[in-house]
Amino acid sequence: MKFSELLIQAIQQSEIPLRFEPGAEESVAQPVTEMIQLWVTTHAPDQSHTDFERGQTALIAQLLSELEGDTELPAKNLSTD
């Protein structure tokens, strides 16, 4: 499952019913995804000199890849029920 699919699933299950045309969920999800991408990138270290900073940089790269839909999310704990 990709992050965008998980986000759309959450939007579809929201308490406020979305009564829009097809593609409305994607339109709502896009600005939220962009905001999360900006939020994640603000945590990137300026330089990666230590093991911690290299790990942080690698995690941020993985999260951004998932947000952009380039990679699948880890399968565990993805239920939105």
Secondary structure as GFF3:
##gff-version 3
##sequence-region A 1 81
A	DSSP	alpha_helix	3	12	.	.	.	ID=ss1
A	DSSP	alpha_helix	24	41	.	.	.	ID=ss2
A	DSSP	alpha_helix	51	67	.	.	.	ID=ss3
###
